[in-house]
């Protein structure tokens, strides 16, 4: 049995003959290295595909247990991704308990400012993806617009903010379904990620500080270096978290991270960040100025280490050591209080 991505491999092309990956992204600069990686990765995908198909035949209802967790960490084949993400995140349950809700959001009266803000971001969303181009047939821009508009009406406290377009775009590429993408977006923003997209972005700001605390504990030398530059974590990792590593790491790697994010929750984002930092500790410690630190954090997300998604995912569960949700929650409480105290002028 072959996975969908293998069936689409080694390459797909749009009408202009551009070299694209199976998701529609044009890869003019790294196509050969991507192709090389995929030729090896396909064997892994095929093995996983056979095992997942067998598991889902035996147990059609996806349960949360150690076997499924192990399978998720080893990667979900593309043909099963939408189903596993929907089940693991609770999105399927929400969809089934609210029939017609998505369509009703699209037919209601919409705020003009919300529509305009989303519309403005359409051409900025994956300009390097042939499927999102306005002239594509069919163009995924319409589906993306619908999902974001519906979510803005569904969750008025968040509405729409930049970053959400990229996340919704990835969801549409995988599910090929507006309603499923909507409920997965709702699962991420409403339950899995703690307050990343509100106006104050308190959850995002807190998690950047939490990462700083974790680095102090797990890579003290890097922690000391970063402590010289107040506000540094916002500069170097805010995009990692707000975009859930989209446009930061290669797409296959991002999708593998998302497999675990939907199943295990937001602590996975810290495992990825810590692995990148711990693995590249020597390079980071060579930085002698703020611009050098920022440049180094851009460089550590590139190259063969992150392109080889299977090895990288094995590393994120070993290199950072133990990391429980209880530890994260305790640090979140501490960092959130520190931010609130600073804002109110408390010593």
C-alpha positions as CSV (number, residue, x, y, z in Angstrom):
1,X,0.0,0.0,0.0
2,X,1.4,3.4,-0.9
3,X,0.8,6.7,0.9
4,X,-0.8,9.6,-1.0
5,X,2.5,11.5,-1.0
6,X,4.3,8.6,-2.6
7,X,1.7,8.4,-5.3
8,X,2.3,12.1,-6.1
9,X,6.1,11.7,-5.9
10,X,8.6,12.4,-7.3
11,X,7.2,15.7,-8.4
12,X,4.1,17.5,-9.5
13,X,4.1,20.4,-11.9
14,X,1.8,23.3,-12.6
15,X,1.1,24.5,-16.1
16,X,4.2,26.6,-16.3
17,X,6.4,23.6,-15.6
18,X,7.5,24.8,-12.2
19,X,8.9,22.2,-9.9
20,X,6.6,21.7,-7.0
21,X,6.2,19.3,-4.1
22,X,3.1,17.2,-3.7
23,X,1.5,20.1,-1.6
24,X,1.8,22.6,-4.4
25,X,4.8,24.5,-3.1
26,X,7.3,25.7,-5.7
27,X,10.8,24.6,-4.8
28,X,13.3,26.3,-7.2
29,X,16.3,26.2,-4.8
30,X,16.0,23.0,-2.8
31,X,14.1,20.7,-5.0
32,X,17.0,18.2,-5.4
33,X,17.7,17.9,-1.7
34,X,14.0,17.6,-1.0
35,X,13.7,14.9,-3.7
36,X,16.7,13.0,-2.2
37,X,15.2,13.1,1.3
38,X,11.8,12.0,0.0
39,X,13.2,9.1,-1.9
40,X,14.5,7.7,1.4
41,X,11.5,8.8,3.4
42,X,9.0,7.1,1.1
43,X,10.1,3.7,2.5
44,X,9.2,4.9,6.0
45,X,5.9,6.3,4.8
46,X,5.0,3.0,3.2
47,X,5.7,1.0,6.3
48,X,3.7,3.5,8.4
49,X,0.9,3.4,5.9
50,X,0.5,-0.4,6.1
51,X,0.6,-0.3,9.9
52,X,-1.9,2.5,10.2
53,X,-4.3,0.9,7.8
54,X,-4.2,-2.4,9.8
55,X,-4.7,-0.5,13.1
56,X,-7.6,1.5,11.7
57,X,-9.2,-1.7,10.3
58,X,-9.0,-3.4,13.7
59,X,-10.1,-0.3,15.6
60,X,-12.0,2.2,13.4
61,X,-12.7,4.4,16.4
62,X,-9.4,6.2,17.1
63,X,-8.7,5.9,20.8
64,X,-6.0,7.6,22.9
65,X,-3.6,4.9,24.2
66,X,0.1,4.1,24.2
67,X,0.0,2.3,20.9
68,X,-1.7,5.2,19.0
69,X,0.6,7.7,20.7
70,X,3.7,5.6,19.5
71,X,2.2,5.5,16.0
72,X,1.5,9.2,16.0
73,X,5.1,10.0,17.0
74,X,6.4,7.8,14.2
75,X,4.2,9.7,11.7
76,X,0.7,9.7,10.3
77,X,0.5,8.9,6.6
78,X,-1.2,11.6,4.6
79,X,-4.2,9.5,3.7
80,X,-5.0,9.1,7.4
81,X,-3.9,12.6,8.6
82,X,-7.3,14.4,8.5
83,X,-9.0,11.5,10.3
84,X,-6.3,11.2,13.1
85,X,-6.1,15.0,13.6
86,X,-9.9,15.3,13.8
87,X,-10.2,12.4,16.3
88,X,-7.2,13.3,18.5
89,X,-8.0,17.0,18.8
90,X,-11.7,16.6,19.6
91,X,-12.6,18.4,16.4
92,X,-14.6,15.4,15.1
93,X,-16.7,15.4,18.2
94,X,-17.4,19.2,17.8
95,X,-18.3,18.7,14.1
96,X,-20.8,15.9,14.9
97,X,-22.4,17.8,17.9
98,X,-22.9,21.0,15.8
99,X,-24.3,19.9,12.5
100,X,-24.7,22.8,10.1
101,X,-22.9,25.3,12.3
102,X,-20.1,26.0,9.8
103,X,-22.5,26.7,7.0
104,X,-24.7,28.9,9.2
105,X,-21.6,31.0,10.0
106,X,-21.0,31.6,6.3
107,X,-24.6,32.7,5.5
108,X,-24.9,35.1,8.4
109,X,-24.2,38.9,8.2
110,X,-20.5,39.6,8.3
111,X,-18.5,42.4,9.8
112,X,-17.1,44.6,6.9
113,X,-13.8,45.2,8.7
114,X,-13.3,41.4,9.3
115,X,-14.0,40.7,5.7
116,X,-11.6,43.4,4.5
117,X,-8.8,42.3,6.9
118,X,-9.0,38.6,5.7
119,X,-9.3,39.6,2.1
120,X,-6.1,41.7,2.3
121,X,-4.2,38.7,3.5
122,X,-5.3,36.4,0.8
123,X,-2.6,37.2,-1.7
124,X,0.1,37.1,1.1
125,X,-0.8,33.5,2.0
126,X,1.6,31.1,0.3
127,X,2.5,33.1,-2.8
128,X,4.9,30.2,-3.6
129,X,2.0,27.6,-3.7
130,X,0.4,27.1,-7.1
131,X,-2.9,25.9,-5.4
132,X,-3.3,29.2,-3.6
133,X,-2.8,31.4,-6.6
134,X,-5.9,33.4,-7.5
135,X,-5.8,32.0,-11.1
136,X,-5.5,28.4,-10.0
137,X,-8.4,26.1,-11.0
138,X,-9.8,25.6,-8.4
139,X,-8.0,28.1,-6.2
140,X,-7.8,27.3,-2.5
141,X,-8.1,31.0,-1.8
142,X,-11.9,30.8,-1.6
143,X,-11.8,27.9,0.8
144,X,-9.2,29.7,2.9
145,X,-11.3,32.9,3.0
146,X,-14.4,31.0,4.0
147,X,-12.7,29.2,6.9
148,X,-11.2,32.4,8.3
149,X,-14.4,34.3,7.9
150,X,-16.4,31.6,9.6
151,X,-13.9,31.4,12.4
152,X,-13.9,35.2,12.9
153,X,-17.7,35.0,13.4
154,X,-17.5,31.9,15.6
155,X,-14.9,33.3,17.9
156,X,-15.4,37.1,18.1
157,X,-12.9,37.5,20.9
158,X,-10.2,36.5,18.5
159,X,-11.7,37.5,15.1
160,X,-8.8,37.3,12.7
161,X,-5.1,38.0,13.2
162,X,-2.0,37.4,11.0
163,X,-0.6,33.9,11.3
164,X,-4.1,32.3,11.3
165,X,-4.1,32.4,7.5
166,X,-1.0,30.1,7.2
167,X,-2.4,27.6,9.8
168,X,-5.8,27.5,8.1
169,X,-4.0,27.1,4.7
170,X,-2.1,24.0,5.9
171,X,-5.2,22.5,7.3
172,X,-7.0,22.9,4.0
173,X,-4.1,21.3,2.1
174,X,-4.3,18.2,4.3
175,X,-8.1,17.8,4.9
176,X,-9.2,19.2,1.5
177,X,-12.4,20.1,3.4
178,X,-13.5,23.5,4.6
179,X,-15.6,22.3,7.5
180,X,-13.0,19.9,8.9
181,X,-10.4,22.7,8.6
182,X,-12.7,25.1,10.5
183,X,-13.1,22.6,13.4
184,X,-9.4,21.8,13.5
185,X,-8.6,25.6,13.6
186,X,-11.1,25.8,16.5
187,X,-9.4,23.0,18.3
188,X,-6.0,24.6,17.9
189,X,-7.0,28.2,18.9
190,X,-9.7,27.3,21.4
191,X,-8.1,24.4,23.3
192,X,-4.6,23.3,22.3
193,X,-2.8,26.7,22.1
194,X,-3.2,28.9,25.2
195,X,-4.4,32.4,24.1
196,X,-1.9,32.9,21.3
197,X,-4.2,35.0,19.0
198,X,-6.1,37.4,21.3
199,X,-5.3,41.1,21.0
200,X,-3.0,40.9,24.0
201,X,-1.4,37.6,22.9
202,X,-0.8,36.8,26.5
203,X,-0.4,33.1,25.9
204,X,2.2,33.6,23.2
205,X,4.2,36.1,25.3
206,X,4.0,33.7,28.2
207,X,5.2,30.7,26.2
208,X,8.2,32.7,24.9
209,X,9.2,33.3,28.5
210,X,8.5,29.7,29.4
211,X,11.0,28.6,26.7
212,X,13.5,31.0,28.2
213,X,13.1,29.2,31.6
214,X,13.4,25.8,30.0
215,X,16.6,26.8,28.2
216,X,18.1,28.0,31.5
217,X,17.5,24.6,32.9
218,X,18.4,22.4,30.0
219,X,21.1,24.5,28.2
220,X,22.4,26.9,30.9
221,X,25.2,28.3,28.8
222,X,22.7,29.4,26.1
223,X,20.4,30.7,28.9
224,X,23.2,32.9,30.2
225,X,24.0,34.3,26.7
226,X,20.3,35.1,26.0
227,X,19.9,36.8,29.4
228,X,22.2,39.5,28.2
229,X,19.6,40.7,25.7
230,X,16.2,41.7,27.3
231,X,13.2,40.7,25.1
232,X,15.4,38.4,23.0
233,X,12.9,35.5,23.1
234,X,10.2,37.6,21.4
235,X,12.7,38.4,18.6
236,X,13.9,34.9,17.9
237,X,10.9,32.6,18.6
238,X,7.6,34.5,18.3
239,X,7.2,33.4,14.7
240,X,8.1,29.8,15.6
241,X,5.1,29.6,17.9
242,X,2.6,31.9,16.2
243,X,2.9,30.1,12.9
244,X,3.4,26.6,14.5
245,X,6.7,26.4,12.6
246,X,5.1,27.0,9.1
247,X,7.7,28.7,6.9
248,X,10.3,28.1,9.6
249,X,10.8,24.3,9.1
250,X,10.3,22.1,6.0
251,X,6.7,21.1,5.3
252,X,7.2,17.4,6.0
253,X,8.7,18.2,9.4
254,X,5.9,20.7,10.2
255,X,3.3,18.1,9.4
256,X,5.0,15.5,11.6
257,X,5.1,18.1,14.5
258,X,1.4,18.8,14.0
259,X,0.7,15.0,14.2
260,X,2.0,15.2,17.8
261,X,0.6,18.7,18.5
262,X,-3.0,17.5,17.8
263,X,-2.4,14.3,19.9
264,X,-0.2,15.5,22.8
265,X,-0.9,19.2,23.0
266,X,1.3,22.4,23.1
267,X,4.2,20.9,25.0
268,X,5.4,19.5,21.6
269,X,6.1,23.1,20.5
270,X,8.6,23.4,23.3
271,X,10.2,20.1,22.5
272,X,10.9,21.3,18.9
273,X,12.3,24.6,20.1
274,X,14.5,23.0,22.7
275,X,15.8,20.4,20.3
276,X,16.8,23.1,17.8
277,X,18.6,25.1,20.5
278,X,20.3,22.2,22.3
279,X,21.4,20.6,19.0
280,X,23.0,23.9,17.8
281,X,24.4,25.0,21.1
282,X,28.0,25.5,19.8
283,X,26.9,27.8,17.0
284,X,24.6,29.9,19.2
285,X,27.4,30.3,21.8
286,X,29.7,31.7,19.1
287,X,27.3,34.7,18.7
288,X,28.8,38.0,20.0
289,X,26.0,40.5,19.4
290,X,22.2,40.7,19.2
291,X,22.2,40.6,15.3
292,X,24.4,37.6,15.4
293,X,22.1,35.8,17.9
294,X,19.1,36.6,15.7
295,X,20.9,35.4,12.5
296,X,21.9,32.2,14.3
297,X,18.3,31.4,15.3
298,X,17.3,31.8,11.6
299,X,20.2,29.4,10.5
300,X,19.5,26.7,13.0
301,X,16.1,26.0,11.4
302,X,17.6,25.2,8.0
303,X,19.7,22.4,6.6
304,X,19.7,18.6,6.7
305,X,19.0,18.3,10.4
306,X,15.4,19.7,10.0
307,X,14.8,18.4,6.4
308,X,15.2,14.8,7.6
309,X,11.9,14.9,9.4
310,X,11.9,11.3,10.6
311,X,15.3,11.6,12.4
312,X,14.4,15.1,13.6
313,X,11.1,13.8,15.2
314,X,13.0,11.0,17.0
315,X,15.4,13.7,18.4
316,X,12.6,15.9,19.8
317,X,11.6,13.1,22.1
318,X,15.1,12.4,23.3
319,X,17.4,15.5,23.2
320,X,15.3,17.8,25.6
321,X,14.9,15.0,28.2
322,X,11.8,14.8,30.3
323,X,9.2,17.5,29.8
324,X,5.8,17.1,31.4
325,X,2.7,19.2,31.0
326,X,2.7,19.8,34.7
327,X,6.2,21.4,34.4
328,X,4.9,23.6,31.5
329,X,1.8,24.6,33.4
330,X,3.8,25.6,36.5
331,X,6.2,27.7,34.4
332,X,3.3,29.3,32.5
333,X,1.8,30.4,35.8
334,X,5.1,31.9,37.0
335,X,5.9,33.7,33.7
336,X,2.4,35.0,33.2
337,X,2.4,36.5,36.7
338,X,5.8,38.1,36.0
339,X,4.5,39.7,32.8
340,X,1.4,41.0,34.6
341,X,3.6,42.4,37.4
342,X,5.9,44.2,34.9
343,X,2.9,45.7,33.1
344,X,1.4,47.0,36.3
345,X,4.7,48.4,37.5
346,X,5.1,45.9,40.4
347,X,8.6,45.3,41.6
